[in-house]
Amino acid sequence: MISFEECALMLDEIADSMPYELYRELNGGLSLLPQTKVHPKALNNDLFILGEYIRNSLGRYIVFYYGSINRVYGRLSKEEYYKRLKKILAHEVRHHNEFLAGVDDLVLYDNQQISDYLKRKQQ
C-alpha cells in the first residue's frame, strides 16, 4: 500500500508537471487529507469521493482524500496508482478551469455518473 507521504510526493510531482496556468486563481492550492470520504448519495457506503474542487469563503482549492483513494486504488501497483492520481488531479483542475470559464460540462458528467450508479444499485 502507498503511504500518505508517498501519495503526497506523487501528487506534488504530478502537480508540478502540469502547466502553471491551469492553477490560476486557485488561491487555496492543493491539499491531501488522510480521511475517507463517502459520497452523500452512496447507498451502501461504497461510493467514495477521491478529490473535490471547493469554492467557498476561504477561496478556491482542491482537496484529495487519501483514505478514499486507498480504498479504491490501494491494491494497484505504484505505477498504476500514480496514473490514477494523475487522472484525479486532472479532473479536479478541469472543474476549476471550467468554473472560471463559466462552463458546467464536467459537473454534468459527474451528475450523470452518480445517476448511473444509483440506477445500477437500484436494479
C-alpha positions in Angstrom: 0.0 0.0 0.0 1.1 3.5 -0.8 1.8 5.6 2.4 0.3 9.0 3.0 3.8 10.5 2.5 4.3 8.7 -0.8 0.9 9.8 -2.1 1.7 13.4 -1.2 5.0 13.2 -3.0 3.3 11.7 -6.1 0.7 14.4 -6.1 3.4 17.1 -5.8 5.2 15.6 -8.7 2.1 15.4 -10.8 1.0 18.9 -10.0 4.5 20.3 -10.8 4.4 18.6 -14.2 1.2 20.4 -15.2 1.2 23.9 -16.8 1.2 26.5 -14.1 -1.6 28.5 -15.9 -4.1 25.7 -15.0 -3.8 26.8 -11.4 -4.6 30.5 -11.9 -6.9 31.8 -9.2 -6.7 28.6 -7.3 -5.7 30.6 -4.3 -6.1 27.8 -1.7 -3.8 25.4 -3.6 -3.9 21.6 -3.2 -4.3 19.6 0.0 -4.1 15.9 0.8 -6.2 14.9 3.8 -5.9 11.5 5.5 -9.6 10.7 5.7 -12.0 8.5 3.7 -15.0 10.5 2.4 -18.1 8.6 1.4 -20.3 10.3 -1.2 -23.6 11.5 0.3 -25.6 9.6 -2.3 -23.8 6.3 -1.6 -26.3 3.6 -1.0 -24.0 1.1 0.8 -21.0 3.3 1.8 -19.5 2.1 -1.5 -19.1 5.3 -3.4 -16.1 7.4 -2.4 -15.1 11.0 -3.0 -11.4 10.9 -4.1 -11.0 14.6 -4.7 -13.0 17.8 -4.6 -12.8 21.2 -6.1 -14.1 23.5 -3.4 -15.2 27.2 -3.7 -16.2 28.9 -0.5 -15.4 32.0 1.6 -11.8 30.7 2.1 -11.3 30.7 -1.7 -10.8 28.1 -4.4 -8.9 24.9 -3.6 -8.6 21.2 -4.4 -8.7 18.5 -1.7 -7.7 14.9 -2.1 -8.8 12.2 0.3 -6.0 9.7 0.9 -8.3 7.2 2.7 -10.8 7.2 -0.2 -8.0 6.9 -2.8 -6.5 3.9 -0.9 -9.9 2.3 -0.5 -10.4 2.4 -4.3 -6.9 2.1 -5.6 -4.8 0.8 -2.7 -4.1 -2.6 -4.3 -2.7 -1.2 -7.5 1.0 -1.1 -8.4 2.8 2.1 -7.7 2.8 2.9 -11.4 -1.0 2.4 -11.8 -1.7 4.3 -8.5 0.3 7.2 -9.9 -1.7 7.1 -13.1 -5.0 7.2 -11.1 -3.7 10.2 -9.1 -2.9 12.0 -12.3 -6.5 11.4 -13.5 -7.9 12.6 -10.2 -5.8 15.8 -10.3 -6.6 16.5 -13.9 -10.4 16.0 -13.2 -10.3 18.5 -10.3 -8.2 21.0 -12.2 -10.7 20.8 -15.0 -13.5 21.6 -12.6 -11.6 24.7 -11.6 -10.9 25.8 -15.1 -14.5 25.1 -16.2 -15.8 27.2 -13.3 -13.5 30.1 -14.4 -14.8 29.8 -17.9 -18.5 29.6 -16.8 -18.9 26.0 -18.2 -20.6 23.1 -16.4 -19.7 20.2 -18.7 -17.8 18.2 -16.1 -20.4 18.9 -13.4 -23.0 17.5 -15.8 -20.8 14.5 -16.5 -20.3 13.8 -12.8 -24.0 14.1 -12.1 -24.7 11.6 -14.9 -22.1 9.2 -13.3 -24.0 9.5 -10.0 -27.3 8.9 -11.7 -25.9 5.8 -13.5 -24.5 4.5 -10.1 -28.0 4.9 -8.5 -29.7 3.1 -11.4 -27.3 0.2 -11.2 -27.7 -0.1 -7.4 -31.5 0.0 -7.5 -31.7 -2.8 -10.0 
